[in-house]
Amino acid sequence: MKLILFLGYQMAMLAMEDTSEQTRRTQPRIRRGHSEVKQLLKLRRKRRRRCLAILDQLPLKSGRTVWKFDRPQGPEFWSNALKHFDDVEWLKRFRMSRRTFEYLLGLVEQHLRRKTTNWRQPLEPRVRLAIALWWYATPSEYRSISCIFGVGITTVCMTVREVGAVLKTLLHRFVSMPSGTRLQETVDGFAARGYPMCAGAIDGTHIPILTPRHDPASYYNRKGWHSVVLQAVVDHNLCFTDLFVGRPGRMHDAHIFANSHLFKKVEDEQGGYLFPREVSRTVNGVEIPVHIIGDPAYPLRKWLMKGFTNQQALTKQEQNYNGHLNSARMVAEKSFGRLKGRWRCLAKRLDIATASVSDVVLACCVLHNICEIHKEDFLPEWNIAGDQRCQVPSQVAHQDPQAHTGYQAIREAVMSIL
């Protein structure tokens, strides 16, 4: 109603200007007759009275009521969630305990708080974070979340983007290669899994996406759907320590690896050593640096070991080495399963622009590490091991016809101490 009155006021002001302009144009004709002057003055007084009547009805204080639709179910749901959700229900809905939720809120609250204006109260950071977590954790559409929280569809979309951007700023804090005491703990953790001198397992997984407008064939993977690849290094605690995401799904793991910042940093800047040489070990005159492990799709390097690929001619010692390596690198597959199981938006097709997929994936990886660091429970119903859409397409083993003999010597030295 107030909006209508405001528009009426604007129209009235325009009418007054039109009347004044008309009066100025008719000044030369006023001399033609006294009756014509009376008619013009009468018309002007009549329009002024209308304007004053409209102005009298306008409120003196600014208080807009027609700024958003009335959605009473949203505040009711959130109030019920805060008061009546127990720990189990909170974990099911937001994929983390209330304690971890409050910890995460403390990290992002300052960046999510918005200024209060005369028009309306902004959404508090706690609600904004809850909306984003709900979208990450469920395959719900923006429309469904809009009805649950009682906000607009556009508000849900913008909130998810803004929360994702804030979570991305936490990437270097929660996703980093181990060093110092943490590095030794990681090496000991992989040794307990049966493989020595290891500080991470590298692998890739596919994130389903909409058919891209630009070069869709490059994103069409071997399983028959469009995707982008997430390459990650995982430690013994199932936490991500390095991420590289966004390459088309049709690209081979070895090609993605060769274009990653991790490969370029180690090969071009660090002389082929991922971790300090001080923690290396010498066996039979061969230096074994602390390294990561991967499947046969990756190339053999002194900082990346993989299993023997000639399956038909393997010795018992080589088979034993492959068994220990494959058992240790299962942490990567298990971590991907927990990532997609907890944040189900990555297990289904992401109905967003291809350029925005990487931000969503990185935000979910940060949330994954926070949950693993805080030892959050992973419920059995979240397991998606049987979901074929989330399986990594099998790839041909990377051939190393000119593999450096030094790399092979390192692998044989590791094999000798198993």
C-alpha positions as CSV (number, residue, x, y, z in Angstrom):
1,M,0.0,0.0,0.0
2,K,2.8,2.4,0.9
3,L,4.5,1.6,-2.3
4,I,1.4,2.6,-4.2
5,L,1.1,5.8,-2.3
6,F,4.7,6.6,-3.1
7,L,4.1,6.1,-6.8
8,G,1.0,8.3,-6.5
9,Y,3.2,11.0,-5.0
10,Q,5.6,10.8,-7.9
11,M,2.8,11.1,-10.4
12,A,1.4,14.1,-8.5
13,M,4.7,15.9,-8.6
14,L,4.8,15.2,-12.4
15,A,1.3,16.6,-12.7
16,M,2.3,19.8,-10.9
17,E,5.2,20.2,-13.2
18,D,3.0,19.7,-16.3
19,T,0.5,22.2,-15.0
20,S,3.2,24.8,-14.4
21,E,4.6,24.2,-17.9
22,Q,1.1,24.5,-19.4
23,T,0.5,27.8,-17.5
24,R,3.8,29.2,-18.9
25,R,2.8,28.3,-22.4
26,T,-0.6,29.8,-22.1
27,Q,0.5,33.2,-20.6
28,P,0.3,35.0,-23.9
29,R,-3.3,33.9,-24.3
30,I,-4.4,35.0,-20.8
31,R,-5.0,38.5,-22.1
32,R,-7.6,37.1,-24.5
33,G,-10.2,36.8,-21.8
34,H,-10.9,36.9,-18.2
35,S,-12.9,33.6,-18.3
36,E,-10.0,31.6,-19.7
37,V,-7.8,32.8,-16.8
38,K,-10.3,31.6,-14.3
39,Q,-10.5,28.2,-15.8
40,L,-6.8,27.7,-15.8
41,L,-6.5,28.8,-12.1
42,K,-9.4,26.6,-11.2
43,L,-7.7,23.6,-12.8
44,R,-4.4,24.4,-11.1
45,R,-6.1,24.6,-7.6
46,K,-7.9,21.3,-8.2
47,R,-4.6,19.5,-9.1
48,R,-2.9,21.0,-6.1
49,R,-5.6,19.8,-3.8
50,R,-5.2,16.3,-5.1
51,C,-1.5,16.4,-4.5
52,L,-1.9,17.6,-1.0
53,A,-4.4,14.9,-0.3
54,I,-1.9,12.3,-1.5
55,L,0.9,13.8,0.6
56,D,-1.3,13.8,3.7
57,Q,-1.8,10.0,3.4
58,L,2.0,9.3,3.1
59,P,3.6,8.1,6.4
60,L,6.0,10.4,8.1
61,K,8.4,7.5,9.0
62,S,10.0,5.2,6.5
63,G,9.0,1.6,7.1
64,R,8.7,-0.6,4.1
65,T,6.4,-3.7,4.4
66,V,6.4,-4.7,0.7
67,W,10.1,-5.6,0.4
68,K,9.8,-9.4,0.6
69,F,7.2,-12.1,0.6
70,D,5.9,-13.2,3.9
71,R,7.3,-16.7,4.5
72,P,6.4,-17.6,8.2
73,Q,7.5,-21.3,7.8
74,G,11.2,-20.3,7.5
75,P,11.6,-18.7,11.0
76,E,9.5,-21.5,12.5
77,F,11.7,-24.2,11.0
78,W,15.0,-22.5,12.1
79,S,13.7,-21.8,15.6
80,N,12.6,-25.5,15.9
81,A,16.0,-26.6,14.6
82,L,17.9,-24.6,17.2
83,K,15.6,-25.6,20.1
84,H,14.6,-29.2,19.4
85,F,17.3,-30.8,17.1
86,D,19.3,-33.2,19.2
87,D,22.9,-34.2,18.3
88,V,21.9,-37.0,16.0
89,E,19.3,-34.9,14.1
90,W,21.7,-32.0,13.8
91,L,24.4,-34.4,12.4
92,K,22.0,-35.8,9.8
93,R,20.8,-32.4,8.6
94,F,24.1,-30.4,8.6
95,R,26.7,-33.3,8.4
96,M,28.5,-32.1,11.5
97,S,27.8,-31.8,15.2
98,R,26.5,-28.6,16.7
99,R,29.9,-28.1,18.3
100,T,31.7,-28.2,15.0
101,F,29.0,-26.0,13.4
102,E,29.7,-23.3,16.0
103,Y,33.4,-23.6,15.5
104,L,32.9,-23.1,11.7
105,L,30.6,-20.2,12.4
106,G,33.3,-18.5,14.4
107,L,35.6,-18.7,11.4
108,V,33.2,-17.3,8.9
109,E,30.8,-15.1,10.9
110,Q,32.6,-11.8,10.4
111,H,32.6,-12.3,6.6
112,L,29.0,-13.3,6.4
113,R,27.5,-10.5,8.6
114,R,25.7,-7.8,6.6
115,K,24.8,-4.3,7.6
116,T,21.3,-3.6,9.0
117,T,19.4,-1.0,7.0
118,N,16.1,0.9,7.3
119,W,14.5,-1.5,4.8
120,R,14.8,-4.8,6.7
121,Q,16.9,-7.0,8.9
122,P,19.6,-9.1,7.1
123,L,19.9,-12.8,7.5
124,E,22.1,-13.6,10.5
125,P,25.4,-15.4,9.7
126,R,24.2,-18.6,11.5
127,V,21.2,-18.9,9.1
128,R,23.3,-18.1,6.0
129,L,25.8,-20.9,7.0
130,A,23.0,-23.3,7.6
131,I,21.5,-22.7,4.2
132,A,24.8,-23.3,2.5
133,L,25.5,-26.5,4.5
134,W,22.0,-27.8,3.7
135,W,22.7,-27.3,-0.1
136,Y,26.1,-28.9,0.1
137,A,24.8,-31.9,2.1
138,T,21.6,-32.7,0.2
139,P,20.6,-33.0,-3.5
140,S,17.9,-30.4,-2.8
141,E,17.2,-27.6,-5.4
142,Y,17.3,-23.9,-4.6
143,R,13.5,-23.9,-4.6
144,S,13.2,-26.6,-1.9
145,I,15.7,-24.9,0.4
146,S,13.9,-21.6,-0.2
147,C,10.7,-23.2,1.2
148,I,12.5,-24.8,4.1
149,F,14.2,-21.7,5.4
150,G,11.6,-19.2,4.2
151,V,13.8,-17.1,2.0
152,G,13.8,-16.3,-1.7
153,I,15.3,-18.6,-4.4
154,T,17.8,-15.9,-5.4
155,T,18.7,-15.5,-1.7
156,V,19.6,-19.2,-1.5
157,C,21.7,-19.0,-4.6
158,M,23.6,-15.9,-3.5
159,T,24.1,-17.3,0.0
160,V,25.6,-20.5,-1.3
161,R,28.0,-18.6,-3.5
162,E,29.0,-16.2,-0.7
163,V,29.6,-18.9,1.8
164,G,31.6,-20.9,-0.7
165,A,33.8,-17.9,-1.4
166,V,34.4,-17.5,2.3
167,L,35.2,-21.2,2.8
168,K,37.7,-21.0,-0.1
169,T,39.7,-18.4,1.9
170,L,40.3,-21.1,4.5
171,L,41.9,-23.4,2.0
172,H,45.5,-22.7,2.9
173,R,44.7,-23.1,6.6
174,F,43.1,-26.5,6.4
175,V,44.6,-28.0,3.2
176,S,48.5,-28.1,3.2
177,M,51.3,-30.5,2.8
178,P,52.6,-31.9,6.1
179,S,55.8,-30.5,7.6
180,G,57.8,-30.8,10.8
181,T,56.2,-33.0,13.4
182,R,53.1,-33.4,11.3
183,L,55.2,-34.9,8.5
184,Q,56.7,-37.5,10.8
185,E,53.3,-38.4,12.1
186,T,52.1,-38.9,8.5
187,V,55.0,-41.1,7.7
188,D,54.4,-43.2,10.8
189,G,50.7,-43.4,9.9
190,F,51.4,-44.9,6.5
191,A,54.1,-47.2,8.0
192,A,51.4,-48.5,10.2
193,R,49.3,-49.2,7.1
194,G,52.2,-51.3,5.7
195,Y,54.1,-48.9,3.5
196,P,57.2,-47.0,4.7
197,M,58.6,-43.5,3.7
198,C,55.2,-42.3,2.5
199,A,53.5,-39.0,3.3
200,G,50.4,-39.2,1.0
201,A,48.4,-41.0,-1.6
202,I,47.4,-39.3,-4.9
203,D,44.3,-40.1,-6.9
204,G,41.5,-38.5,-8.9
205,T,37.7,-38.6,-8.9
206,H,35.1,-37.2,-11.3
207,I,32.5,-34.6,-10.3
208,P,29.3,-34.8,-12.5
209,I,28.3,-31.5,-14.2
210,L,25.9,-30.1,-16.7
211,T,26.8,-30.3,-20.3
212,P,29.2,-27.4,-20.9
213,R,28.4,-24.9,-23.6
214,H,32.0,-24.7,-24.7
215,D,33.8,-27.8,-25.9
216,P,31.4,-30.4,-24.3
217,A,33.3,-33.3,-25.9
218,S,36.3,-32.7,-23.7
219,Y,34.2,-33.1,-20.5
220,Y,32.6,-36.4,-21.7
221,N,34.4,-39.1,-19.7
222,R,34.8,-42.8,-20.3
223,K,31.7,-43.6,-18.2
224,G,29.4,-41.7,-20.6
225,W,28.7,-38.5,-18.7
226,H,30.2,-35.0,-18.4
227,S,32.5,-34.2,-15.5
228,V,35.5,-32.4,-14.2
229,V,38.3,-34.1,-12.3
230,L,39.4,-33.5,-8.8
231,Q,43.0,-34.6,-8.2
232,A,43.9,-34.8,-4.5
233,V,46.7,-35.9,-2.2
234,V,45.4,-37.6,1.0
235,D,47.2,-38.3,4.3
236,H,46.7,-41.2,6.6
237,N,43.9,-39.4,8.5
238,L,41.8,-39.1,5.3
239,C,42.5,-35.4,5.1
240,F,43.3,-33.6,1.8
241,T,46.8,-32.1,1.7
242,D,46.8,-30.9,-1.9
243,L,44.0,-30.2,-4.4
244,F,43.8,-29.6,-8.1
245,V,40.3,-29.4,-9.7
246,G,38.7,-28.3,-12.9
247,R,40.3,-30.3,-15.7
248,P,37.9,-31.9,-18.2
249,G,36.7,-35.4,-17.4
250,R,38.1,-36.9,-20.6
251,M,41.7,-36.0,-19.7
252,H,44.0,-38.7,-18.5
253,D,45.2,-38.7,-14.9
254,A,48.8,-38.5,-16.0
255,H,48.1,-35.5,-18.2
256,I,46.2,-33.7,-15.4
257,F,49.1,-34.6,-13.0
258,A,51.7,-33.1,-15.4
259,N,49.7,-29.8,-15.6
260,S,49.1,-29.5,-11.8
261,H,50.8,-26.9,-9.7
262,L,52.2,-29.7,-7.5
263,F,54.1,-31.3,-10.4
264,K,55.5,-28.0,-11.6
265,K,56.5,-26.9,-8.2
266,V,58.4,-30.2,-7.4
267,E,60.0,-30.6,-10.8
268,D,60.9,-27.0,-11.6
269,E,61.5,-25.4,-8.2
270,Q,62.4,-28.1,-5.7
271,G,64.8,-30.3,-7.7
272,G,62.5,-33.3,-7.7
273,Y,62.0,-33.5,-3.9
274,L,58.5,-33.0,-2.5
275,F,59.7,-33.1,1.1
276,P,63.0,-32.1,2.8
277,R,65.9,-34.4,2.0
278,E,66.8,-34.4,5.7
279,V,64.0,-36.9,6.3
280,S,65.3,-39.2,3.6
281,R,66.5,-42.7,4.4
282,T,69.4,-44.6,2.8
283,V,69.0,-48.4,2.1
284,N,71.7,-50.4,0.3
285,G,73.3,-47.2,-0.8
286,V,70.1,-45.8,-2.4
287,E,68.5,-42.7,-1.0
288,I,64.8,-43.1,-0.4
289,P,63.1,-39.7,-0.1
290,V,59.8,-39.3,1.6
291,H,57.3,-39.6,-1.3
292,I,53.7,-40.1,-2.2
293,I,52.1,-43.1,-3.9
294,G,49.6,-43.5,-6.7
295,D,48.0,-46.0,-9.0
296,P,49.6,-47.2,-12.3
297,A,48.0,-44.2,-14.2
298,Y,50.7,-41.9,-12.8
299,P,54.3,-41.7,-13.9
300,L,57.1,-43.1,-11.8
301,R,59.2,-40.4,-10.0
302,K,61.5,-40.3,-7.1
303,W,58.9,-38.4,-5.2
304,L,56.0,-40.6,-6.5
305,M,56.0,-44.4,-6.4
306,K,53.6,-46.7,-8.1
307,G,53.2,-50.5,-8.4
308,F,54.7,-52.8,-10.9
309,T,52.5,-53.0,-14.0
310,N,53.6,-56.1,-15.8
311,Q,51.1,-58.3,-13.9
312,Q,51.9,-61.5,-15.9
313,A,55.6,-61.5,-15.1
314,L,55.8,-60.3,-11.5
315,T,57.9,-62.0,-8.9
316,K,56.6,-62.7,-5.4
317,Q,58.5,-59.8,-4.0
318,E,57.0,-57.4,-6.6
319,Q,53.5,-58.8,-5.9
320,N,54.1,-58.2,-2.2
321,Y,55.2,-54.6,-2.9
322,N,52.1,-54.0,-5.0
323,G,49.9,-55.4,-2.2
324,H,51.4,-53.1,0.4
325,L,51.2,-50.0,-1.9
326,N,47.6,-50.7,-2.9
327,S,46.6,-51.2,0.7
328,A,48.2,-47.9,1.7
329,R,46.8,-45.8,-1.2
330,M,43.2,-47.0,-0.4
331,V,43.1,-43.9,1.9
332,A,42.5,-41.8,-1.2
333,E,39.5,-43.7,-2.4
334,K,38.1,-43.9,1.1
335,S,38.5,-40.1,1.5
336,F,36.7,-39.5,-1.8
337,G,33.9,-41.7,-0.7
338,R,33.5,-39.8,2.6
339,L,33.7,-36.5,0.8
340,K,30.9,-37.3,-1.6
341,G,28.9,-39.2,1.0
342,R,28.9,-36.3,3.4
343,W,28.5,-33.6,0.8
344,R,26.1,-35.1,-1.6
345,C,26.0,-32.2,-4.0
346,L,29.2,-33.7,-5.4
347,A,27.7,-37.1,-5.9
348,K,24.9,-35.8,-8.2
349,R,25.1,-33.6,-11.2
350,L,26.0,-30.1,-10.2
351,D,23.4,-27.9,-11.9
352,I,25.6,-24.8,-11.9
353,A,27.9,-23.1,-14.4
354,T,31.1,-25.0,-15.2
355,A,33.2,-22.0,-14.1
356,S,31.7,-22.2,-10.6
357,V,32.1,-26.0,-10.1
358,S,35.7,-25.6,-8.8
359,D,34.7,-23.2,-6.0
360,V,32.0,-25.6,-4.8
361,V,34.4,-28.6,-4.8
362,L,37.1,-26.7,-2.9
363,A,34.5,-25.5,-0.4
364,C,33.4,-29.1,0.2
365,C,37.0,-30.2,0.6
366,V,37.6,-27.6,3.3
367,L,34.4,-28.8,5.1
368,H,35.6,-32.4,4.7
369,N,38.9,-31.6,6.4
370,I,37.3,-29.7,9.2
371,C,35.0,-32.7,9.9
372,E,37.8,-35.2,9.8
373,I,40.0,-33.0,12.0
374,H,37.2,-32.8,14.6
375,K,36.5,-36.6,14.3
376,E,33.0,-36.2,13.1
377,D,30.9,-39.4,12.7
378,F,30.3,-40.7,9.2
379,L,26.9,-42.4,9.2
380,P,26.5,-45.7,7.3
381,E,23.6,-44.3,5.2
382,W,25.9,-41.7,3.7
383,N,28.1,-44.4,2.1
384,I,27.8,-44.2,-1.7
385,A,30.2,-47.0,-2.6
386,G,27.6,-48.7,-4.7
387,D,26.8,-45.5,-6.7
388,Q,28.3,-46.3,-10.1
389,R,28.1,-42.6,-11.2
390,C,30.8,-41.8,-8.6
391,Q,33.2,-44.5,-9.6
392,V,36.5,-43.3,-11.2
393,P,36.7,-44.5,-14.8
394,S,39.4,-47.0,-15.3
395,Q,42.4,-45.7,-17.1
396,V,45.3,-47.2,-19.0
397,A,48.5,-47.5,-17.0
398,H,51.1,-44.9,-17.7
399,Q,54.0,-46.3,-19.6
400,D,57.5,-45.3,-18.7
401,P,59.7,-46.6,-21.6
402,Q,62.5,-44.2,-20.5
403,A,61.9,-44.3,-16.8
404,H,64.9,-43.1,-14.9
405,T,66.9,-46.0,-13.5
406,G,67.2,-44.0,-10.3
407,Y,63.4,-44.1,-9.8
408,Q,63.3,-47.8,-10.3
409,A,66.2,-48.2,-7.8
410,I,64.2,-46.3,-5.2
411,R,61.2,-48.5,-5.7
412,E,63.4,-51.7,-5.4
413,A,65.0,-50.3,-2.2
414,V,61.5,-49.7,-0.7
415,M,60.6,-53.2,-1.8
416,S,63.6,-54.6,0.0
417,I,62.5,-53.3,3.4
418,L,58.9,-54.5,3.3
